[in-house]
Amino acid sequence: MDVLDFARYFGALVLVLGLIGVAALAARRFGVPGLAKPTAQRRLRIVETLMISPRQRLALVRRDDVEHLVMICPDGASVIEAGIPASEKLP
């Protein structure tokens, strides 16, 4: 094997990795069903979290223009307050 063979192998590796990267970007951009969804259509966000104890956490979850206060612990999740009007718009 000489330098030309190594250059071919390296060039093929770069080409394959580039094609995989382009395919991943296209899947993220156009939303391939089952693999990725476009980021512009997200309706659900976690606005804020607060650690109550090492095993319990409060999370403020926003869906559309309504917020919900949820307590998350190892046993599961409980809705503390639902239907809170959103205070401001997120980008």
C-alpha positions as CSV (number, residue, x, y, z in Angstrom):
1,M,0.0,0.0,0.0
2,D,1.3,3.4,-0.9
3,V,0.3,6.9,-0.2
4,L,-2.2,7.0,-3.0
5,D,-4.2,4.1,-1.5
6,F,-4.3,5.9,1.9
7,A,-5.5,9.1,0.2
8,R,-8.3,7.1,-1.6
9,Y,-9.4,5.5,1.7
10,F,-9.3,8.8,3.5
11,G,-11.2,10.5,0.7
12,A,-13.9,7.8,0.7
13,L,-14.2,8.1,4.5
14,V,-14.7,11.9,4.2
15,L,-17.2,11.5,1.4
16,V,-19.3,8.9,3.4
17,L,-19.3,11.0,6.6
18,G,-20.3,14.1,4.6
19,L,-23.2,12.2,3.0
20,I,-24.3,11.0,6.5
21,G,-24.2,14.6,7.8
22,V,-26.2,16.0,4.8
23,A,-28.8,13.2,5.3
24,A,-29.1,14.1,9.1
25,L,-29.5,17.8,8.4
26,A,-32.1,17.0,5.7
27,A,-34.0,14.8,8.2
28,R,-34.0,17.5,10.8
29,R,-35.0,20.2,8.4
30,F,-37.8,18.5,6.5
31,G,-38.9,16.1,9.2
32,V,-38.7,12.5,8.2
33,P,-41.7,10.7,9.8
34,G,-40.5,8.5,12.7
35,L,-37.0,10.0,12.8
36,A,-37.2,13.7,13.4
37,K,-39.8,16.4,13.5
38,P,-39.2,20.0,12.3
39,T,-38.3,22.3,15.2
40,A,-40.7,25.0,14.1
41,Q,-43.8,23.0,14.9
42,R,-43.1,22.3,18.6
43,R,-46.0,23.2,20.9
44,L,-44.6,21.9,24.2
45,R,-41.9,23.6,26.3
46,I,-40.5,23.4,29.8
47,V,-40.4,27.0,30.9
48,E,-38.8,26.5,34.3
49,T,-37.8,23.8,36.7
50,L,-37.2,23.9,40.5
51,M,-35.6,21.2,42.6
52,I,-37.7,20.7,45.8
53,S,-35.6,17.9,47.2
54,P,-33.0,15.5,45.7
55,R,-35.9,13.3,44.3
56,Q,-38.6,15.8,43.7
57,R,-38.8,18.6,41.1
58,L,-41.4,21.1,40.0
59,A,-41.7,21.9,36.3
60,L,-43.6,24.6,34.6
61,V,-44.7,23.2,31.3
62,R,-46.2,25.4,28.5
63,R,-48.5,24.0,25.8
64,D,-49.6,26.6,23.2
65,D,-50.5,29.6,25.5
66,V,-51.4,27.7,28.6
67,E,-49.0,26.7,31.4
68,H,-49.2,23.7,33.8
69,L,-47.4,23.2,37.1
70,V,-46.2,19.6,37.4
71,M,-44.5,17.8,40.3
72,I,-42.1,15.1,39.1
73,C,-40.9,12.4,41.5
74,P,-39.7,8.8,41.2
75,D,-43.3,7.6,41.9
76,G,-44.6,9.5,38.9
77,A,-45.8,13.0,38.0
78,S,-48.7,15.0,39.4
79,V,-50.4,18.1,38.0
80,I,-50.4,20.7,40.8
81,E,-52.1,23.5,38.8
82,A,-53.5,23.4,35.3
83,G,-54.7,26.1,32.9
84,I,-52.4,29.0,34.0
85,P,-52.4,31.7,31.4
86,A,-49.0,32.2,29.9
87,S,-47.3,35.4,31.2
88,E,-45.3,36.2,28.0
89,K,-44.6,34.8,24.6
90,L,-41.5,32.7,24.2
91,P,-39.5,32.9,20.9
